[in-house]
Amino acid sequence: MSPWRTLNLVVLGVATAGVIWLARHHQWLYAGLLALAAFIGWPLVFVWFFGQHITLPRLSPDSGQEAPNKEKKK
């Protein structure tokens, strides 16, 4: 398992434990906010990180290949 996947699982596990603990202590607002942050926000941060740090190689103009989304002229 990759380190990033392990980190993701650890963070979600800690957040889940935190939500359960807060809910058992009647802290519903904080439990709800933590659940939203963990289960909606964390994947968004994860996707943003990989979008920023992993890039695809670009085609150079002199390579002779067309970009896949470029329309062909008639």
N, C-alpha and C positions, 0 to 999 in steps of 0.2 A: 504494500500500500504506500502511496506517495506521501511525503510529509505534509503536503497541503491538504490532502484528503483526511489525514489523521488530525490535523489542526481543526479542520472544519467539523469533524465528528466530536472532538473534545469541546469546542466552543458550544456546539448545539447541545451536548450533554450537560455542560455546566449551566447553560441557559434554561434547559428543561428542569434541572434540579432547583434552580432559583425560582422559576415560575411555580413549581409545586410548593416550595417552602413559603413563598410569599402568599400563595392562595390559602395555605393551611393557617397562616397567621392573619387572615382577613385583610390583607393588603391588596385588594382587588385591582385598584388603579395601577399600582406598580407591577403587579403580576401581568396585567394586560399589556402594559407598555413594554415590559421585558419580552413578552411573547411576540409582540409585533416586531420589535427590534431584532430579535433572534431569528425568527422564521421568515421574515420578509426582508429585513435590512441586511443580514449577513450574506445571503446569496447575492444580493445586489452589489455589495462591496467586493465579494469574491469575483464576480463577473467583471466589475470595473477594473480590479487589479490586473486580471489577465488581459483585458482589453488594452491596458496601458503598457504592459511589460512584455507581451508576446505579440509580435507583429509578423505579418506575412511578407515575404519578399515581393517587391514591386517589379513589374516588367520595365526594362529600360526601353526608351524610344527606338534605339537602334537594334533591338533584338530581333525584329521582324515578326514578332508575334503580336496578335491583337489582344486587347483586353477582353475578357469574356462578356462584359456588359456593354461593349461598344457596338453600336449599330453599324451594319455593313452598308456602304454606299452602293447604289445601283449604277 
